[in-house]
Amino acid sequence: MLSFYSIIIYATLLSSNHFCGATSLRGINAVDRPALRTLQDDQIALYLLKEIEMGNKARLETDDNFPFRKLQHQGKSSDHYHTDNIQLLDGTIYEVKNAQAGWAVNLVSGTDNVHIPPGAVISSDGTIDMKGQKPTMVPGVGLGHRDLVDRGELHSDCNRKLQSGTRTVLAVRVILNDGSYSYASQSGLSNDLFGNGVDPYNLKSQYASCSYNQLIFNKASDRSMSTTPNDGTTAITAGVVDVKVDLSVAAGDSIIRNAVTTKIDSVFGVSNPYQLANHVMYCMPPGVMSGIAYAYINSWNSVYSNEWCNFLSAQMHEVRRLDVIAILLNF
């Protein structure tokens, strides 16, 4: 197990039935150019704030292909960026573009549902173009939502409390046509997350220690595939699964992430990946991501560039936004 690295990603992975009334984009294929679909009716989606850790792969803010808003912490710039996103019922996530300024200012990630008006265009490249319109908050919380963070805690700069309970984690080793997550075998990745009597310093052991054994992360249950694609995708074993999608590294993490989500739904017969585990980690092949990791605050999904899926510091700083409520956004 590698030693700690100085990564801080402010994101929470939360499993629950987050919202209702959204629309799936299953079957969209982005090979040559993005497939577009214009919404004909009002839709409901879950608001998610994405935080990106650039680390040593930082790109210029002026890059037109990297339009992230830089966060400021205590008056100093950081390597963290955030974008506003919406999640559909099947777990696919889309970055919001061309919405009215300030639309998300009062929204809480992973808690608030929003109305997406007709005319918005959803693209297979992982974005939704609002065409100048404003998503509006849906009063109340979606049915079945089990919120781990209240509004006061999300905007507090003094809250650093650990929650108790038992949570499940699933790590996904992503396989593409021209590249694969390659840092560790399934058993090696499982050891780095859960120890398994092999690695004494791992995600499970460290959170158990920090919480005085009140917060326990266990492996997702073993599960066979409902359908077998015979493409390298595997059953879930020891909290790890291999998922193959018919894309190349050049497709980028947004397209690949949603393709992985759709493949998981299909192969395991679920409507979204958080039915398999409370927290789902996507381990991308080298070259897919511009940064080292990102996650969606108060949500279920985090995404890592290859070896960063195994680094204990990255695991803890990403996953600490799961049930370890210490979100210091200071907007």
N, C-alpha and C positions, 0 to 999 in steps of 0.2 A: 504494500500500500504506500503510495507516495505521501510525503509530508504536506502540511498545510500550505496553501498559496493564498495570496491576498486578493480574494475575489469577494465582492459584495453585490449580490443581486437581490433587490427588494421585490420579491414575488411570493405569492402563496398558492400552493396547490391544494385545491379543495374539491372533494368529491361530493356530489349531491345531484338531485334532479334540479338543475339550476333554473330552468324556465320552461315555458310552454309556448306552443303556437308558432314555431319557426319552420323553415322550409329547407329540405335537403337538396344538395347539388350533386348527389351521387351520379357518376357517369360522365361528368365533364372531363375532357381530355385536353391538356394543354401541351401539344407537341410542337407545332409551328408557331402559332400565335394563340393568345388567350381566347377561350370561349366566353361569350358574354350572354347574360340573361337579364332582361329588364323586368323588374317586379311590376306586376299588374295590380296587386292588392297590397294593402297595409300588412306588414309582417312584424312579429315580435321577436326580439333577439336579446341576448345577455350582453351587457357592456363589460369589456375586459380592458384593463390597462396592461400593456406589455412593457416589460423592462428588459433592456438589452445590455449585457456586459461585453464591452469591446475588447478589454484586455490588451494584449500585444498585437491584436489584429485591427487596431483602430484605423478608420478611414476618415477623410476630411468631411467636416460638416457641409462644406460647399459642394460635395458630390451630389449631382442632381438625382442619382440613383439611390441616395441614402438620406432621405429627407426626415431624419429623426430629430426630435426636439431635445436639446441637451438639458439635463437636469442640473440644478445648482444646489450644492450642499454647503451651508454655512458660508455662503459668499464665494465658494471656490468651485470651479468647473470640475466635472468628474467624467469618467469613462462610461457613465450610464446614460442611456437614452430611453425615451418612452414613446409609444404610439398608442392611439385610441383604436380599439377593435370591437367587433361584435362576434358573438358565437351563436351558431345555429344549433338546432336540437340534436343533430347527429355528431356534434363535437367539432365540426369544421369551423375555422376562425378566419375572419377577414378584416384587414386593416381598412379603416374608414378614410376615404379621400373626399375632398371638395365639399365638406359639410360647412354649414354656417359656423363662423368663429365662435368659440366659447360654448359649444353645445354640450361638452362633456365636463364642464367645470365643476358642477355639483353632483356628478354621478360617482357612485362607489363601485369599484371593480369587483366583479364576481357576485354582486348583490342586486344591482339595479337592472331591470329589464327596460328596453327602449322600443318604441314604435319606429319601424323603418318605413317611410312613406312610399307609395307607388312612384315609379319612375327611376328609382335607384337602380344602378346597374351592378350586378355581381359578376365578378370575373374569376376565371379559373386560376389567375395568377395570384390569388390570395387577397384581393382588394375588393372593396365595394365603393363605387362612385356615387355620392349623394346628389350630384348635379346641383349643388348650391342649397339643397334642402337641409332641414334640421331634424335629426332624430330626437324624439321627445320621450321623456321618462314615463314609464308605466307605473302608476301608483301602487304601492305595496310590493310584496316579494312574491316571486313565482311559487306555485304550488309545489310542495315537497322540498323546498329549499331549506337546507340546514346550514345557516350562516355561522361561521366560526369567528367572524369579526363584526363588531358593531361600528356604527358611523363614528362614534367618539374615538374608538381605538384606532381606526384607520387614519385619523388626522391628529393623533396625539404624538408628541415628541418625547414622552416620558414613559410610554408603555413598553415594557420588556418582559412580559410574563409568558410562561410556558403553559400550554394547555395539556390536559391529561387525556388519556384514552389510547386505544389501539387503532392504528391505521395500516393500510396495505399499500405496497409499492410494486409497480410493474415497470421493468426496464425493457425498452424495445431497441434491439440492434437492427438498424435500418440497412437494407441491401438494395442497391440500385443496379442498373444495367452495366455501369462502368465503374462501380466503386461500392465499398461496403465499410461499415463500422469495423475497425480492425484492431483496436487496442487490446482487447481481451476476448477470450472464449466466453461462451455462456456461463460456464462454471466460474471463471475468473471474475466476470462482472458481478455475478451473484455473491461471490466472496467479498468483493469490495463494498457491496451494499449491506449484506447481512452477516458477514463473518463466517458462518457455517463451520465454526471450529477451526478455521484456517487463518483468517485475518483478524487479529484482535482489535484493530482500529478501523471501524467501518461506520456507515451511516446509522445503523441500528444501535450499535454500542455507544456511540457518542451522544445520541439524543437520549438514550436511556440514562446515561451518566448525568447529563446536564439537567434532566428533569427528575432526578432521584427515582428513576424507574416508573415515573408517572406517564410518560409519553413513549409508546412503543411502536416501532415501524416493523411490520412483518411482511413476508413475501406474499405476493398475490397468489391465490390458490392455483394449483396445477389445473390445467384445462385443455381438453382436446379441441381440435378444430371442428366446427360444424360442417365445413366444406374444405376439401383438401386441394389447393391449387397446384401442387407439385412444382413449385418454383423456388423452393428454398425457405418458404415460410414454415414455421414450426409451431408445435403446441407450446403452451406456457409451462415451463418447468423451473422450479426453484426461483420464481419471481422474475424470470427473464424469457423473452420471446424474440425470435427472428422474424422480420416482416419484409418481404420483397415487394417493391413497386416498380412498375414499368416506366421508369424515368431515368434520366442521366444526372450526373452531378451538376451540370450546367443549369438545370431547371431551377435550382435555388431552394432554400429552406422553406419558403412560404408554400410553394406548390407541393414540394415533397411532404411537408408536414401534413397538409390536408389529405394528400393521397394515402399516407400511412394511416391516418385516422379512418378514412373510408375503407381501407383494406382490413383493418382490425374489425370494424363493424361487420363487414361482410363475412370474413373467415370465421369469426367466433359467434356470429348470430346475435349481436347486441345492437342496440340503437345508438350507443356512444361508448367510447373506451372507458369512461369512468364507471361503467357497470362492471368492469373487470377488476378495478383497483381504485382506491381513493386517490392515488397519485401516480401519474404515468410519465415516465422519462423517455424521451426520444433521443437515441444516441446516433447522430448523423455521421456519415462517412467524411473523411478529410476533403476539404475543398468546397463543401456545400455552403458553409456559413461564413460570413464576413467577420463575425465576432466569435467569442468562445462559448457563450451560453445565453439563454434568455428564458423568461417564464412570464406567466400571466398572473397578476396579483389576485389573490383570493380565488384561485381556480385550481384545476387538476393537472395541468400540462406544463412541463418544462422541456427545453430542447438544448442539446449540448453538441459541441463539435468534437467528435471522436473521443480522444483521451480524456477530455474534460468530464465525460460521463463517469469516469473512474476516480477522479481526484476528490478526495474527501472534503477539501475546503469548498469546492464547487458544489458538491452534493449538499453540504450542510447549508451553505448560503442560499442556494436555490430553494431547497426543501424547507428551510426554516420559515419560509412564507406559507408553508402548508398549515400547520397547527401551531407553530411557534410565532405568536403574534407580536411582532416588533417592527411594524411598518413605519418608518420615519420618512415620510414623503416631503413634508415641509414645503408644500407648493406655495 
